[in-house]
Amino acid sequence: MTKILIIEDEKPAVRRLTQLLSEHLPEAQVLESLDTVSSAVNWFSTNPEPDLIFLDIQLADGISFEIFEKVKITAPIIFCTAYDQYAIKAFKLNSIDYLLKPIDPEELAQALTKFKSGRKEAGISLEQIRSLMQPTTKAFKTRFLIKLGERIQSVDTQDIAFFFSEDKVTLLQTRQGKKYIVDYILDEIEEMVSPEQFFRINRKYISSIYAIRDVFTYSNSRLKVHLENCSDNDILISRERMGAFKSWLGQ
């Protein structure tokens, strides 16, 4: 049994990683998923080290490298981050590998092979890592590729009304009402697109702010949303998402 700790503040990324681990490392046991520097420090202070750590760079309350300043960690690490590929190549604290989000299954498999073989990369200091972190910002997708027969075309995110899943297929719908299949699941798309423009309404829909036509109160604890050019009139926002949705609408 390989005991794994996930330190990641994006729930869709945790779900995606857990799913991929079940496929590529069946003997894995995910001990816990933590989303802050403080919770990670507390965990390491009261628990034996896991066999492997999956670590995001940016957490809810700071940069994950702050954990290393407060507790000693010798367990191998696989970094999972949306940071620039060239900068992340230098993140080698106990590191086996780094994975850019959304995680590619083949790259995860390669990283797990390195872990099993016991290979680690050469280390650098925390100060060098911090200096690389300063100018780096997360980049969101601005276009999605679609297939039109034998042709490939790109659709600008400004022209996308919403993404949705239907019969185990993910599609995007443009503001003109055209629908196209995309090669990602909604959990992956949620990480790729700007949270200022897009919001995960529920399991089935990710909507652009430009596609929100009407919002209605539906019972005491839920909201109903009507989207532009959408035939589904029963799109509900759960009570858990209501606060975040209202904040998104008003930002």
C-alpha positions as CSV (number, residue, x, y, z in Angstrom):
1,M,0.0,0.0,0.0
2,T,1.4,3.4,-1.1
3,K,0.3,6.1,1.4
4,I,-0.2,9.4,-0.4
5,L,-0.9,12.9,0.9
6,I,-2.4,15.5,-1.5
7,I,-1.8,19.2,-0.7
8,E,-4.0,21.1,-3.2
9,D,-6.6,23.9,-2.7
10,E,-8.6,23.3,-5.9
11,K,-11.3,20.6,-5.3
12,P,-11.7,19.7,-9.0
13,A,-7.9,19.1,-9.2
14,V,-8.1,16.9,-6.1
15,R,-10.9,14.9,-7.6
16,R,-9.1,14.5,-10.9
17,L,-5.9,13.5,-9.3
18,T,-7.6,10.9,-7.0
19,Q,-9.3,9.4,-10.0
20,L,-6.1,9.2,-12.0
21,L,-4.3,7.6,-9.1
22,S,-6.9,4.9,-8.8
23,E,-6.2,4.1,-12.4
24,H,-2.4,4.3,-12.5
25,L,-1.5,3.3,-8.9
26,P,-4.3,1.0,-7.7
27,E,-2.4,0.2,-4.5
28,A,-2.4,3.9,-3.5
29,Q,-4.2,5.0,-0.3
30,V,-4.9,8.8,-0.2
31,L,-4.5,9.6,3.5
32,E,-5.9,13.1,3.3
33,S,-6.2,16.2,1.1
34,L,-5.1,19.5,2.6
35,D,-5.7,22.9,1.1
36,T,-3.6,25.3,3.3
37,V,-0.1,25.8,4.5
38,S,-1.3,25.9,8.1
39,S,-3.2,22.6,7.8
40,A,-0.2,20.9,6.2
41,V,2.1,22.1,9.0
42,N,-0.3,20.7,11.6
43,W,-0.7,17.4,9.7
44,F,3.1,16.9,9.5
45,S,3.5,17.8,13.1
46,T,1.1,15.1,14.3
47,N,1.5,12.3,11.6
48,P,4.2,10.1,10.2
49,E,5.4,11.1,6.7
50,P,3.5,9.5,3.8
51,D,5.3,7.6,1.0
52,L,4.6,10.3,-1.5
53,I,3.3,13.9,-1.6
54,F,1.5,15.6,-4.4
55,L,2.0,19.3,-3.8
56,D,0.5,22.4,-5.4
57,I,2.5,25.6,-5.4
58,Q,-0.2,28.2,-4.6
59,L,-2.4,27.3,-1.6
60,A,-5.4,29.0,-0.1
61,D,-3.2,30.8,2.5
62,G,0.2,31.1,0.9
63,I,3.0,29.5,-1.1
64,S,3.5,25.8,-0.2
65,F,7.2,26.2,0.2
66,E,6.5,27.9,3.5
67,I,5.7,24.4,4.8
68,F,9.3,23.4,4.5
69,E,10.4,26.3,6.7
70,K,8.2,25.1,9.6
71,V,8.5,21.3,9.5
72,K,11.2,18.9,8.1
73,I,9.9,16.8,5.2
74,T,12.0,14.1,3.6
75,A,9.2,12.3,1.7
76,P,9.4,12.4,-2.1
77,I,7.2,15.1,-3.8
78,I,5.5,15.4,-7.2
79,F,4.6,19.0,-7.8
80,C,1.2,19.7,-9.5
81,T,0.8,23.3,-10.6
82,A,-0.4,25.7,-13.3
83,Y,2.8,27.7,-13.2
84,D,5.0,28.3,-16.2
85,Q,6.8,25.2,-17.4
86,Y,10.2,26.8,-17.6
87,A,10.1,28.2,-14.1
88,I,8.7,25.0,-12.6
89,K,11.6,23.0,-13.9
90,A,13.6,24.5,-11.0
91,F,11.3,23.4,-8.2
92,K,13.3,20.4,-6.9
93,L,12.7,20.2,-3.2
94,N,12.8,16.4,-2.6
95,S,11.2,16.4,-6.1
96,I,10.6,13.4,-8.3
97,D,8.8,15.4,-11.0
98,Y,6.5,18.3,-11.7
99,L,3.1,18.1,-13.5
100,L,1.4,21.0,-15.2
101,K,-2.4,21.2,-14.6
102,P,-4.6,19.9,-15.9
103,I,-2.7,16.8,-15.3
104,D,-2.0,14.6,-18.3
105,P,-2.5,10.9,-17.5
106,E,0.7,9.9,-19.4
107,E,2.8,12.4,-17.6
108,L,1.4,11.2,-14.3
109,A,2.3,7.6,-15.2
110,Q,5.9,8.7,-16.0
111,A,6.2,10.5,-12.7
112,L,4.9,7.5,-10.8
113,T,7.5,5.3,-12.6
114,K,10.2,7.7,-11.4
115,F,8.8,7.4,-7.9
116,K,8.8,3.6,-8.0
117,S,12.4,3.6,-9.2
118,G,13.5,6.0,-6.4
119,R,14.8,8.7,-8.7
120,K,14.9,12.3,-7.5
121,E,16.1,15.5,-9.2
122,A,18.9,17.6,-7.9
123,G,17.8,20.2,-5.3
124,I,18.0,24.0,-5.1
125,S,17.4,26.4,-2.3
126,L,14.1,27.9,-1.1
127,E,15.5,31.4,-2.0
128,Q,16.1,30.4,-5.6
129,I,12.5,29.0,-5.8
130,R,11.1,32.2,-4.3
131,S,12.9,34.4,-6.9
132,L,11.4,32.3,-9.7
133,M,8.0,32.6,-8.2
134,Q,7.8,36.4,-8.1
135,P,7.1,37.2,-11.8
136,T,5.1,34.0,-12.5
137,T,1.3,34.2,-12.9
138,K,-1.3,31.7,-13.8
139,A,-2.4,31.8,-17.4
140,F,-5.9,30.8,-18.4
141,K,-6.9,29.4,-21.8
142,T,-8.1,32.0,-24.3
143,R,-9.1,29.6,-27.1
144,F,-10.4,26.0,-27.4
145,L,-9.8,23.8,-30.4
146,I,-12.8,22.2,-32.1
147,K,-13.1,19.7,-35.0
148,L,-15.3,20.4,-38.0
149,G,-15.1,17.3,-40.1
150,E,-11.5,17.1,-41.1
151,R,-10.8,20.8,-40.2
152,I,-9.7,22.1,-36.9
153,Q,-10.8,25.5,-35.7
154,S,-10.3,27.6,-32.5
155,V,-13.1,29.3,-30.6
156,D,-12.2,32.3,-28.4
157,T,-13.4,32.1,-24.8
158,Q,-15.1,35.4,-25.2
159,D,-17.4,33.8,-27.7
160,I,-18.3,30.8,-25.5
161,A,-21.6,31.0,-23.6
162,F,-21.2,27.9,-21.6
163,F,-19.7,24.4,-21.4
164,F,-21.9,21.4,-20.5
165,S,-21.8,17.6,-20.3
166,E,-24.4,15.4,-22.1
167,D,-24.3,11.6,-22.4
168,K,-20.7,11.4,-21.1
169,V,-19.6,14.0,-23.7
170,T,-18.4,17.6,-23.0
171,L,-19.5,20.3,-25.3
172,L,-19.1,24.1,-25.6
173,Q,-21.9,26.3,-26.9
174,T,-21.1,29.6,-28.5
175,R,-23.0,32.8,-27.9
176,Q,-24.5,32.3,-31.3
177,G,-26.0,29.0,-30.2
178,K,-23.6,26.6,-32.0
179,K,-22.4,23.5,-30.2
180,Y,-19.1,21.7,-30.5
181,I,-17.5,18.7,-28.7
182,V,-14.3,19.5,-26.7
183,D,-11.7,17.0,-25.5
184,Y,-11.8,17.8,-21.8
185,I,-14.1,17.0,-18.9
186,L,-15.7,19.8,-17.0
187,D,-13.4,19.4,-14.0
188,E,-10.4,20.1,-16.3
189,I,-12.1,23.0,-18.0
190,E,-12.9,24.6,-14.6
191,E,-9.2,24.8,-14.0
192,M,-8.4,26.1,-17.5
193,V,-10.7,29.1,-17.7
194,S,-10.7,32.4,-16.0
195,P,-12.8,32.4,-12.8
196,E,-13.7,36.1,-13.5
197,Q,-15.5,35.0,-16.7
198,F,-16.6,31.5,-16.0
199,F,-18.4,29.8,-13.0
200,R,-19.1,26.1,-12.3
201,I,-22.9,26.3,-11.7
202,N,-23.3,22.6,-11.0
203,R,-22.0,19.2,-12.2
204,K,-23.4,19.7,-15.7
205,Y,-22.7,23.4,-16.5
206,I,-19.8,25.9,-16.5
207,S,-21.3,29.3,-17.6
208,S,-19.7,32.5,-18.9
209,I,-20.9,35.7,-17.2
210,Y,-22.1,36.8,-20.6
211,A,-24.5,33.9,-20.8
212,I,-26.4,34.6,-17.6
213,R,-29.8,35.8,-18.8
214,D,-32.0,35.5,-15.6
215,V,-31.6,34.3,-12.0
216,F,-34.6,33.3,-10.0
217,T,-35.1,32.3,-6.4
218,Y,-36.0,28.6,-6.3
219,S,-37.3,27.5,-2.9
220,N,-35.6,29.0,0.2
221,S,-32.1,27.7,-0.4
222,R,-31.5,27.5,-4.1
223,L,-31.3,29.6,-7.3
224,K,-32.5,28.8,-10.8
225,V,-30.5,30.2,-13.8
226,H,-31.6,30.7,-17.3
227,L,-28.7,30.8,-19.8
228,E,-28.6,32.5,-23.2
229,N,-29.8,30.2,-26.0
230,C,-30.1,27.2,-23.6
231,S,-33.1,24.9,-23.8
232,D,-32.6,23.6,-20.3
233,N,-34.8,25.7,-18.0
234,D,-34.0,23.8,-14.9
235,I,-30.4,24.7,-14.2
236,L,-30.2,24.9,-10.4
237,I,-27.4,26.2,-8.2
238,S,-27.0,24.2,-5.0
239,R,-27.2,25.9,-1.6
240,E,-23.4,25.3,-1.2
241,R,-22.6,27.3,-4.3
242,M,-25.0,30.2,-3.8
243,G,-22.7,32.4,-1.9
244,A,-19.8,32.0,-4.3
245,F,-22.2,32.5,-7.3
246,K,-23.6,35.7,-5.9
247,S,-20.1,37.0,-5.2
248,W,-19.1,36.1,-8.8
249,L,-22.1,37.9,-10.3
250,G,-21.3,41.0,-8.3
251,Q,-17.5,41.2,-8.6
